[in-house]
Amino acid sequence: MSGTPVELKIGGQTYRVLASAEEAELKRLAEIVDTRLRSLTTPGRQVSPQTLLLAALALAHDLEEERERRLRVEARAKEMLSSVLERIDAVLESSAAPEHAEEADSAGDEAPLT
């Protein structure tokens, strides 16, 4: 990571930023913002502050939707894992039950010591 400013081109404007992120990462993120801006702006028109705001809101909305989707997927994965573990426990318990019954039967077959 360098301590020099990075130039980012967004919406036809050049911004100089200094951040802890790598230059390549900053440029990748700037490209995402610029792409969203271009989708909201008529070609050939200058980007207005309102358009920048709309792009920021749209990206924040995308982030929230993705976060909610991830949380749903995580919850479903936990449910599925819990179900699988319960089924494994049930199988292990049912296979252990005959062994315990056989041990009890063989202990009862022995002659009592007198």
C-alpha positions in Angstrom: 0.0 0.0 0.0 1.4 3.4 -0.9 0.9 6.7 0.9 0.5 8.6 -2.3 -2.9 9.9 -3.5 -4.8 7.9 -6.0 -6.7 9.5 -8.9 -10.1 8.1 -9.5 -12.3 9.1 -12.4 -16.0 9.0 -11.6 -18.7 10.7 -13.6 -16.3 12.5 -15.8 -14.6 14.1 -12.8 -11.2 13.2 -11.4 -10.9 12.8 -7.6 -7.7 12.5 -5.7 -8.1 10.3 -2.6 -5.8 8.9 0.1 -7.0 5.8 1.7 -5.8 2.6 3.4 -7.1 0.5 0.5 -4.9 -0.6 -2.3 -4.9 1.5 -5.5 -6.3 -1.3 -7.6 -9.2 -1.9 -5.2 -10.0 1.8 -5.1 -10.0 1.9 -8.9 -12.2 -1.2 -9.1 -14.7 0.4 -6.7 -14.6 3.7 -8.6 -15.5 1.8 -11.7 -18.5 0.3 -10.0 -19.7 3.8 -9.0 -19.0 5.2 -12.4 -20.9 2.4 -14.1 -23.9 3.1 -11.9 -23.7 6.9 -12.6 -23.6 6.2 -16.3 -26.7 4.1 -16.0 -28.5 7.0 -14.3 -27.2 9.8 -16.6 -28.2 10.7 -20.1 -25.2 10.4 -22.4 -23.4 13.7 -22.9 -24.8 15.3 -19.8 -22.7 16.4 -16.9 -23.3 14.4 -13.6 -25.2 16.4 -11.1 -24.9 16.1 -7.3 -28.4 14.7 -7.3 -27.2 11.9 -9.7 -24.3 11.2 -7.4 -26.7 10.9 -4.5 -29.0 8.6 -6.5 -26.0 6.4 -7.4 -25.0 6.3 -3.8 -28.5 5.4 -2.7 -28.8 2.7 -5.4 -25.5 1.1 -4.4 -26.5 1.2 -0.7 -29.8 -0.5 -1.6 -27.9 -3.2 -3.5 -25.7 -3.7 -0.5 -28.6 -4.0 1.8 -30.4 -6.5 -0.5 -27.2 -8.6 -0.7 -26.8 -8.5 3.1 -30.4 -9.6 3.6 -29.9 -12.4 1.0 -26.7 -13.6 2.8 -28.5 -13.6 6.1 -31.4 -15.7 4.7 -28.8 -18.1 3.1 -26.9 -18.4 6.4 -30.2 -19.1 8.4 -31.2 -21.7 5.9 -27.8 -23.3 6.0 -28.0 -23.5 9.8 -31.4 -25.1 9.6 -30.2 -27.7 7.1 -27.1 -28.4 9.2 -29.2 -28.8 12.3 -31.5 -31.2 10.5 -28.7 -33.3 9.2 -27.1 -33.5 12.7 -30.4 -34.5 14.2 -30.7 -37.3 11.6 -27.1 -38.5 12.2 -27.8 -38.5 16.0 -30.9 -40.5 15.5 -29.1 -43.1 13.3 -26.3 -43.4 15.8 -28.7 -43.8 18.7 -30.7 -46.4 16.9 -27.6 -48.4 15.9 -26.2 -48.2 19.5 -29.5 -49.4 21.0 -29.2 -53.1 19.7 -25.6 -53.3 21.0 -26.8 -52.3 24.5 -29.7 -54.8 24.2 -27.3 -57.6 23.2 -24.9 -56.8 26.1 -27.9 -56.9 28.5 -29.0 -60.2 27.1 -25.6 -61.8 27.3 -25.2 -60.6 30.9 -28.5 -62.2 31.8 -27.4 -65.6 30.2 -24.6 -66.1 32.6 -25.1 -68.3 35.6 -25.3 -66.5 38.9 -22.3 -66.8 41.1 -23.1 -68.4 44.4 
